Amino acid sequence: GEARAPASGDLRRHTGGRGFNDRTMALIGALIIAVLALPPVREALEAQMILHMLVQIPLLALAGGLAAQAVPSRWRAAVALWNRLGVTGTILALIVSTWWMVPRALDGALSSGTTEMAKFVSLPALVGVPVALSWRELPFVGKGFVLANVLPMWAVVGWLYVAAPTRLCNYYLVDQQATAGSGLIVASVVASMVAFAAVLMAPRQAGAA
């Protein structure tokens, strides 16, 4: 048959190891964490609840996902022993990420240096890295189950923040709380649309492959 150019995954297997792009992404992830940890940046993002929840926290998780690209193959194999089909890692990421949506957790990050440090460690290491190592392994039905639960949860939490007549977070005013809630609802709707579009496009991409 005709010669076929090897896919990126084939190149990675044949070259045996992580490529330059993986190391670059890991470096970018570490850089994101370093920038977010700078006092002026950290204080600016945490001054507004919507920036705290929808910018800082997702970026920390994203940084962990990028850093995970440089995880050696032997470590990935060791993780796979307890992360069959990506289920364990996904559950871990869901538990930790859900905690950082709770008002008490947000207050703790602002009032305690220890809790703030825990946020900067747990979101990259226990959300970003597990998702990066687990999502591709998760079956299609599992991905659908996760999205069908997580995205509506964002909307529900957002609605609670908008509808609450009193402050749920000691460090944020009611109007900041409502703005953050509206942001969560919008994020839920947009992410749902993107996920739905991805499902519709999947058969076409498979047919073109």
Secondary structure, 3 states (H helix, E strand, C coil): CCCCCCCHHHHHHHHCCCCHHHHHHHHHHHHHHHHHHCHHHHHHHHHCHHHHHHHHHHHHHHHHHHHHHHCCHHHHHHHHHHCHHHHHHHHHHHHHHHHCCCHHHHHHHHHCHHHHHHHHHHHHHHHHHHHHHHCCCCCHHHHHHHHHHHHHHHHHHHHHHHHCCCCCCCCCCHHHHHHHHHHHHHHHHHHHHHHHHHHHHHHHHHHHC
